[in-house]
Amino acid sequence: MGHAHGHSHHGHSHASANKKALKLSFFLIASFMVVEIIGGIMTNSLALLSDAGHMLSDAAALGLSFFALKFGEKGASASKTYGYKRFEILAAFINGLTLLLISLYIFWEAYQRILEPPSVISTGMLAVSIIGLVVNLAAAYILMRGDKDGNLNVRSAFLHVIGDLLGSVGAITAALLILFFGWNLADPIASVLVALLILISGWRVTKESFHILMEGVPPNIDVEKVKETLLGMEEVKGVHDLHIWSITSDFPALSCHLEVETIEDYPQLLERAKKLLHESFELHHVTIQIDSAGGNCSSCN
């Protein structure tokens, strides 16, 4: 019986860019959050205060995301053989839950204000909202330069900032409606629209991170196609105990048993199988065990 293990560190070139993007975005968001809280209190605007609350979660999320990337770089140990890479997914999960809770709070506050629309200082609200839009655009641009498509943790932070950006757009619209038409109801309505967008973003991040924490199959990989590809190799007679999961968002892994007639040339077979999986499915962390056809394999499915 033969066994082999292959792993290449893929995507590490993005690590430095991700950390820098998260750090710069954190300082931008945290600084403006203070301005928005003061502006929200002074103008009596729920749209601003809601966005400030979201920015508070953003600052925490960005800080946590940065810490997660730094923490995830810690090497493997005897007790944690994969190191701390999955901490990134835990951080993304917490970020997603935070977004869900914030959206529910905004819904409640908006409901109270719809029942009794308050007086809002629209000019101050407009000025703060425009500055907020510029700050959020800058933070979003910085995060886009990171690996937001390949790293779930950076993507969750990016979605936080996009939620803020949309919050600023909503606050600007509400401020203009109040300024020109005296429609104070626009303030809580803008908050409800932003809360809906935050709810959708939070649900997506929470769902994706939970899927990884439960060791689900990466969405871009079809298990049946992987099995068919391996069975397409001439020597392979069966594929058993096939598992595909993610250690973290950009670190897919596979383990399986390949059943063959003879195991005399298994080193070459293993190399070809690993190369095939790498080229066809971008699987870089692969563990394959070779079993003799018809032999006993207690762990096979």
C-alpha positions as CSV (number, residue, x, y, z in Angstrom):
1,M,0.0,0.0,0.0
2,G,1.3,3.4,-0.9
3,H,0.7,6.9,0.4
4,A,1.7,10.4,-0.7
5,H,1.1,14.0,0.4
6,G,1.4,17.1,-1.7
7,H,1.1,20.8,-0.8
8,S,2.1,24.1,-2.3
9,H,1.5,27.4,-0.5
10,H,-0.8,29.1,-3.0
11,G,-1.9,32.7,-2.7
12,H,0.7,33.8,-0.2
13,S,1.7,36.6,-2.5
14,H,-1.5,38.4,-1.5
15,A,-0.9,38.2,2.2
16,S,1.2,41.4,2.5
17,A,-1.3,43.4,0.3
18,N,-4.2,42.1,2.4
19,K,-2.6,43.2,5.7
20,K,-1.7,46.6,4.4
21,A,-5.2,47.1,2.9
22,L,-6.9,46.1,6.2
23,K,-4.6,48.4,8.3
24,L,-5.1,51.5,6.1
25,S,-8.9,50.9,5.9
26,F,-9.1,50.5,9.7
27,F,-7.5,53.9,10.4
28,L,-9.7,55.6,7.8
29,I,-12.9,54.1,9.1
30,A,-12.1,54.4,12.8
31,S,-11.2,58.1,12.4
32,F,-14.3,59.0,10.5
33,M,-16.5,57.0,12.8
34,V,-15.9,59.5,15.6
35,V,-16.8,62.4,13.2
36,E,-20.0,60.6,12.2
37,I,-21.1,59.9,15.8
38,I,-20.7,63.6,16.7
39,G,-22.5,64.6,13.5
40,G,-25.3,62.2,14.1
41,I,-25.9,63.4,17.6
42,M,-25.7,67.1,16.6
43,T,-28.1,66.7,13.6
44,N,-30.4,64.2,15.2
45,S,-30.1,61.9,12.2
46,L,-30.7,58.2,12.5
47,A,-29.2,57.6,9.1
48,L,-25.9,59.1,10.3
49,L,-26.0,57.3,13.7
50,S,-26.9,54.0,11.9
51,D,-24.0,54.4,9.6
52,A,-21.8,55.3,12.6
53,G,-22.9,52.2,14.3
54,H,-22.0,50.2,11.2
55,M,-18.7,52.0,11.1
56,L,-18.0,50.9,14.6
57,S,-18.6,47.3,13.6
58,D,-16.4,48.0,10.5
59,A,-13.5,49.3,12.7
60,A,-13.8,46.2,14.9
61,A,-14.2,43.9,11.8
62,L,-11.2,45.4,10.0
63,G,-9.1,45.2,13.2
64,L,-10.1,41.6,13.7
65,S,-9.5,40.8,10.1
66,F,-6.0,42.2,10.3
67,F,-5.3,40.3,13.5
68,A,-6.7,37.2,11.9
69,L,-4.2,37.4,9.0
70,K,-1.3,38.1,11.3
71,F,-2.5,35.3,13.7
72,G,-3.0,32.9,10.7
73,E,0.7,33.3,9.8
74,K,1.7,31.4,13.0
75,G,3.4,28.1,12.1
76,A,1.9,24.7,12.7
77,S,2.6,23.0,16.0
78,A,2.2,19.6,17.5
79,S,-1.3,20.5,18.8
80,K,-2.4,22.6,15.8
81,T,-1.0,20.8,12.7
82,Y,-2.6,23.3,10.3
83,G,-1.4,26.3,12.3
84,Y,-3.9,29.1,12.8
85,K,-5.1,29.6,9.3
86,R,-8.7,28.8,10.1
87,F,-8.8,31.8,12.5
88,E,-9.4,33.9,9.4
89,I,-12.7,32.1,8.8
90,L,-13.7,32.4,12.4
91,A,-13.2,36.2,12.1
92,A,-15.3,36.3,8.9
93,F,-18.0,34.4,10.7
94,I,-18.0,36.9,13.6
95,N,-18.1,39.8,11.1
96,G,-21.1,38.3,9.4
97,L,-23.0,37.8,12.6
98,T,-22.2,41.4,13.6
99,L,-23.7,42.7,10.4
100,L,-26.9,40.7,11.0
101,L,-27.3,42.1,14.5
102,I,-26.6,45.7,13.4
103,S,-29.2,45.4,10.7
104,L,-31.8,44.2,13.2
105,Y,-31.0,47.1,15.5
106,I,-31.3,49.7,12.7
107,F,-34.7,48.2,11.7
108,W,-36.0,48.7,15.3
109,E,-34.7,52.2,15.6
110,A,-36.1,53.1,12.2
111,Y,-39.5,51.7,13.2
112,Q,-39.6,54.0,16.2
113,R,-38.8,57.0,14.0
114,I,-41.3,56.2,11.3
115,L,-44.0,56.3,14.0
116,E,-42.7,59.7,15.2
117,P,-40.5,61.4,12.5
118,P,-38.1,63.7,14.4
119,S,-36.7,67.0,13.3
120,V,-33.3,66.7,11.5
121,I,-30.7,69.3,10.8
122,S,-30.4,68.5,7.1
123,T,-27.4,70.8,6.1
124,G,-25.1,69.3,8.8
125,M,-26.4,65.8,7.9
126,L,-25.6,66.4,4.2
127,A,-22.0,67.7,4.9
128,V,-21.1,64.7,7.2
129,S,-22.7,62.2,4.7
130,I,-20.6,63.6,1.8
131,I,-17.4,63.3,3.8
132,G,-18.5,59.8,4.7
133,L,-19.0,58.9,1.1
134,V,-15.5,60.0,0.2
135,V,-13.9,58.1,3.2
136,N,-15.8,54.9,2.3
137,L,-14.9,55.1,-1.4
138,A,-11.2,55.4,-0.3
139,A,-11.5,52.4,2.1
140,A,-13.3,50.3,-0.6
141,Y,-10.6,51.2,-3.2
142,I,-7.9,50.1,-0.7
143,L,-9.6,46.8,0.0
144,M,-10.2,46.1,-3.7
145,R,-6.5,46.2,-4.2
146,G,-6.2,43.3,-1.7
147,D,-7.3,39.7,-2.5
148,K,-11.1,40.3,-1.8
149,D,-12.1,37.6,-4.4
150,G,-9.8,34.9,-3.0
151,N,-9.9,35.6,0.7
152,L,-13.2,35.4,2.5
153,N,-11.9,37.4,5.4
154,V,-10.9,40.4,3.2
155,R,-14.2,40.0,1.3
156,S,-16.2,40.3,4.6
157,A,-14.3,43.4,5.5
158,F,-15.0,44.8,2.0
159,L,-18.7,44.1,2.3
160,H,-18.7,46.0,5.6
161,V,-17.3,49.0,3.9
162,I,-19.6,48.7,0.9
163,G,-22.5,48.7,3.4
164,D,-21.1,51.9,4.9
165,L,-20.7,53.4,1.4
166,L,-24.4,52.7,0.6
167,G,-25.3,54.1,4.0
168,S,-23.6,57.4,3.1
169,V,-25.5,57.5,-0.3
170,G,-28.7,56.9,1.6
171,A,-27.9,59.6,4.1
172,I,-27.1,62.1,1.3
173,T,-30.4,61.3,-0.4
174,A,-32.4,61.6,2.8
175,A,-30.6,64.9,3.7
176,L,-31.5,66.4,0.3
177,L,-35.1,65.3,0.6
178,I,-35.3,66.9,4.1
179,L,-33.5,70.1,2.9
180,F,-35.6,70.7,-0.1
181,F,-39.0,69.1,0.7
182,G,-39.0,69.0,4.6
183,W,-39.6,65.3,4.4
184,N,-38.2,64.1,7.8
185,L,-39.5,60.6,7.2
186,A,-36.7,60.2,4.6
187,D,-34.2,59.7,7.5
188,P,-35.6,56.5,8.9
189,I,-36.6,55.2,5.4
190,A,-32.9,55.6,4.3
191,S,-31.9,53.7,7.4
192,V,-34.2,50.8,6.5
193,L,-32.8,50.5,3.0
194,V,-29.3,50.4,4.3
195,A,-30.3,47.8,6.9
196,L,-31.6,45.6,4.2
197,L,-28.3,45.8,2.3
198,I,-26.4,45.1,5.5
199,L,-28.7,42.1,6.2
200,I,-28.0,40.6,2.8
201,S,-24.2,41.1,3.0
202,G,-24.1,39.7,6.6
203,W,-26.1,36.6,5.6
204,R,-23.8,35.8,2.7
205,V,-20.6,36.1,4.7
206,T,-22.1,34.1,7.6
207,K,-23.3,31.4,5.3
208,E,-20.0,31.1,3.4
209,S,-17.8,31.1,6.6
210,F,-20.1,28.6,8.3
211,H,-19.8,26.3,5.2
212,I,-16.0,26.4,5.6
213,L,-16.1,25.8,9.3
214,M,-18.3,22.8,8.7
215,E,-15.7,21.5,6.2
216,G,-18.1,21.8,3.2
217,V,-16.9,21.3,-0.3
218,P,-15.6,24.5,-2.0
219,P,-18.4,25.9,-4.2
220,N,-16.1,25.9,-7.3
221,I,-15.4,22.2,-7.1
222,D,-17.7,19.4,-8.2
223,V,-17.0,16.2,-6.2
224,E,-18.5,14.0,-8.9
225,K,-16.2,15.6,-11.6
226,V,-13.2,15.1,-9.4
227,K,-14.1,11.4,-9.0
228,E,-14.7,11.0,-12.7
229,T,-11.3,12.6,-13.5
230,L,-9.5,10.2,-11.1
231,L,-11.4,7.2,-12.5
232,G,-10.3,8.4,-16.0
233,M,-6.7,7.4,-15.2
234,E,-6.0,4.0,-16.7
235,E,-4.6,2.4,-13.6
236,V,-7.4,3.5,-11.2
237,K,-10.2,1.0,-10.7
238,G,-12.0,2.8,-7.9
239,V,-12.0,5.9,-5.8
240,H,-13.0,5.7,-2.1
241,D,-13.1,7.8,1.0
242,L,-13.0,11.0,-1.1
243,H,-13.1,14.2,1.0
244,I,-12.8,17.8,-0.3
245,W,-12.8,20.8,2.1
246,S,-11.2,24.1,2.8
247,I,-8.7,24.9,5.5
248,T,-9.4,28.6,4.9
249,S,-11.0,30.5,2.0
250,D,-8.0,30.2,-0.4
251,F,-6.7,26.8,0.8
252,P,-8.7,23.9,-0.6
253,A,-7.7,20.4,0.4
254,L,-8.4,16.8,-0.8
255,S,-7.9,13.3,0.6
256,C,-8.9,10.0,-1.0
257,H,-8.0,6.3,-1.6
258,L,-7.3,5.1,-5.1
259,E,-7.9,1.4,-5.9
260,V,-5.5,-0.1,-8.4
261,E,-4.7,-3.6,-9.8
262,T,-1.0,-3.3,-9.0
263,I,0.9,-0.9,-6.8
264,E,4.3,-1.5,-8.2
265,D,4.5,1.9,-9.9
266,Y,2.6,3.9,-7.3
267,P,5.0,6.8,-7.0
268,Q,4.6,7.7,-10.6
269,L,0.8,7.2,-10.4
270,L,0.6,9.5,-7.3
271,E,2.6,12.3,-9.1
272,R,0.3,12.1,-12.1
273,A,-2.8,12.1,-9.9
274,K,-1.6,15.2,-8.0
275,K,-0.7,17.0,-11.2
276,L,-4.1,16.2,-12.7
277,L,-5.9,17.5,-9.6
278,H,-3.8,20.6,-9.5
279,E,-4.3,21.5,-13.2
280,S,-8.0,20.6,-13.4
281,F,-9.3,21.8,-10.0
282,E,-6.6,24.0,-8.5
283,L,-6.2,21.6,-5.6
284,H,-2.8,22.2,-4.0
285,H,-3.1,20.3,-0.8
286,V,-3.6,16.7,-1.7
287,T,-3.3,13.4,0.3
288,I,-3.8,10.2,-1.6
289,Q,-3.5,6.6,-0.5
290,I,-3.1,3.7,-2.9
291,D,-5.0,0.5,-2.2
292,S,-4.8,-2.9,-4.0
293,A,-8.1,-3.7,-5.8
294,G,-10.2,-6.1,-3.9
295,G,-8.1,-5.6,-0.7
296,N,-9.5,-4.6,2.7
297,C,-9.8,-0.9,3.4
298,S,-11.5,-0.4,6.7
299,S,-11.8,3.4,6.3
300,C,-13.2,3.3,2.7
301,N,-16.7,4.5,2.1
